[in-house]
Amino acid sequence: MVHRGRSVRYLKLYLNFVKNCFRRETIYRFNFFVNMFTVVMGYASHILFYYFVYDTGIEQISGWDRYQIYCLLATVWIVDSIFGGVFFFNLIKIPSKVKNYELDGLLTKPVNSVFMLSLRQFNFGLFSGTFFGAAFLIYSLWRGNIRVSAFGILCYLILVMCAVILLFSILFIMVTFSLRFVRIQGLIGMYWTFMDIGKNPHSIYPMALKYGLVFIIPAIVVYNFPVQVLVGNHYLRYLNSVSTLILAIAITSVFLTGSVFYFRKSLRYYYD
C-alpha cells in the first residue's frame, strides 16, 4: 500500500508538471507551432530523400523496399518525438544545473532526484510529431500491403517503449558525466552520432558492426527492432519476433539500471 500511495503521488505530481507546461505552451502558441513545423519538416526531408532514391528505379536497398523503409522512418519519427517531448529537454539541462549549482536545490527536495531531473518539463511541440509519425506508419503499412497481426502490434508498442527508455538511459549516462567533468558537449555530440547510425536499415552494416550496435551501443535496438516485428523479415541472425522482444527488454533493463546506478554513484563526486 505504501508503494501504491507513492506511485499515485508521483503520478499526480507529473500530471501537474504536464499541466503547467501546457499552460506555458498555450501562452506562447507561436513557439509551439514553430516547434511542430520544424519537427514535421525535419522528418519530411528524410522521407523525400528516400522517395527520390526509389523514384530513380531502385526497387530495394539491402533487401528493404520503399514502404519497409518508410516504416523505419515512421518509427524513427515516433520514437524521437516521444523521447524529445518527454525526456530530452530535461536531460540536456542537467550539465547547466551542475554548473550553476541548481542541482543542490533539487537534491534537497523530498522527491526522487531522477524523477525531478528527467520529467520536470514536457515539450508538446516535439511530442506532436508522434501523431504525424503514427499516421505515416499506418499509410506505409497500407500502401506496402504489409499485414500486421495483433501480436505484432503489441510487440511493436513494447519495443517502442524500450526504444524510448534506451534513449533516455544512454543520454542520462552521458549527462551524468557532468557531475565529474562539468563540460560534456563532446559526449552529447557523440551520442547523436551513434544514434543516427541506427536510423538506417541494419542490413547495410557488416555483421561485426551490427552486433556492436545491438549489445554495446544499442542504436539498432532503438530504431530497427520495432520495425522488424511489423515487416516480418530482415531479422538479425538467429532472431525472430519473440527473441527480438526478449533481447530488447533485457538490454533496456541493463541500460536503465546501469544509468540510475551510475548517477547515484557519481553524486559522491558531486558532493565532494
Secondary structure, DSSP 8 states (H G I E B T S, - for coil): -HHHHHHHHHHHHHHHHHHHHHHHHHHTHHHHHHHHHHHHHHHHHHHHHHHHHHHTT---BTTB-HHHHHHHHHHHHHHHHHHIIIIIHHHTTHHHHHHTT-HHHHHTSSS-HHHHHHHS---HHHHTHHHHHHHHHHHHHHHTT----HHHHHHHHHHHHHHHHHHHHHHHHHHHTHHHHS--HHHHHHHHHHHHHTTS-GGGS-HHHHHHHHHTS-HHHHHHHHHHHHH-----TT--HHHHHHHHHHHHHHHHHHHHHHHHHHHHHHH-
